[in-house]
Amino acid sequence: MRIGPEPTTDGFIAVMYGDKEGVVPGNALVVDPNKPFRKLNAFGNSFLNRFICSQMPNQVLQSISIIDTPGILSGEKQRISRGTKVRGHCILKI
């Protein structure tokens, strides 16, 4: 993942606990009965292609999951569609 002064990705990243470190693509997450993402299938392939889960065996992640969402773009970039039906919503559930 690239780091920069403004949002550098239009992707959604779930950071969760997993026995092994790795990345799972969105289309695999929505069919996994052990993950809470089944309803995200309604957002279609455009969203699922931008959604991944980064799993790692971290003790803190046994009690929380973090969702990294795209930020707000500046100027002209803000008017360009990201290609998903998802709008800038953030839900924090602890």
C-alpha positions in Angstrom: 0.0 0.0 0.0 1.3 3.4 -0.9 1.4 6.2 1.7 0.9 9.9 0.7 -0.3 13.3 1.8 -3.8 12.6 0.6 -5.8 9.4 0.1 -3.7 7.1 -2.0 -6.2 4.3 -2.4 -9.9 4.0 -3.4 -10.0 0.6 -1.6 -11.7 -0.6 1.5 -9.5 -2.7 3.8 -10.8 -4.7 6.7 -8.0 -5.4 9.3 -8.9 -8.5 11.3 -7.5 -11.3 13.4 -6.4 -14.4 11.6 -4.4 -17.5 12.6 -2.0 -16.7 9.6 -0.9 -13.4 8.2 -2.4 -12.8 4.7 -4.8 -10.9 2.4 -8.2 -12.2 1.3 -9.9 -10.5 -1.7 -13.5 -9.1 -1.3 -15.2 -11.7 -3.5 -13.9 -14.4 -1.3 -14.9 -12.6 1.9 -18.6 -12.3 1.0 -18.9 -16.1 0.5 -17.0 -17.0 3.7 -19.6 -18.0 6.4 -17.1 -17.3 9.2 -16.8 -13.6 8.2 -19.4 -10.9 8.7 -19.4 -9.5 5.1 -22.0 -11.6 3.3 -24.4 -8.6 2.9 -21.7 -6.5 1.1 -22.3 -8.7 -2.0 -25.2 -6.3 -2.7 -22.7 -3.6 -3.6 -21.5 -5.6 -6.7 -18.2 -6.5 -8.3 -17.0 -2.9 -8.6 -17.0 -2.6 -4.8 -15.7 -6.2 -4.2 -12.7 -5.6 -6.4 -11.8 -2.7 -4.1 -12.4 -4.6 -0.9 -9.8 -6.8 0.9 -9.2 -8.2 4.3 -5.7 -8.1 5.9 -5.5 -10.8 8.5 -2.8 -11.2 11.2 -2.4 -13.1 14.4 -2.4 -10.0 16.6 -3.9 -10.2 20.1 -5.6 -6.8 19.9 -7.4 -7.9 16.8 -9.1 -10.8 18.7 -11.4 -8.2 20.2 -11.8 -5.6 17.5 -11.7 -5.3 13.7 -10.8 -2.1 11.8 -12.2 -1.0 8.5 -10.1 1.5 6.5 -12.2 3.4 4.0 -11.3 5.9 1.3 -10.8 9.4 2.4 -12.0 12.7 1.0 -10.3 13.8 -2.2 -9.4 17.4 -2.9 -10.6 19.7 -5.6 -11.5 18.2 -9.0 -10.8 14.7 -7.8 -13.8 14.9 -5.4 -16.2 15.1 -8.3 -14.9 12.0 -10.1 -16.8 8.8 -9.1 -14.8 6.0 -7.4 -16.9 3.5 -9.3 -18.7 2.1 -6.2 -22.2 2.7 -4.8 -20.8 3.2 -1.4 -20.8 6.8 -0.1 -18.6 8.2 2.7 -20.1 6.4 5.6 -18.1 5.2 8.6 -19.5 2.9 11.3 -17.5 2.4 14.5 -18.6 -0.6 16.5 -16.7 -1.6 19.6 
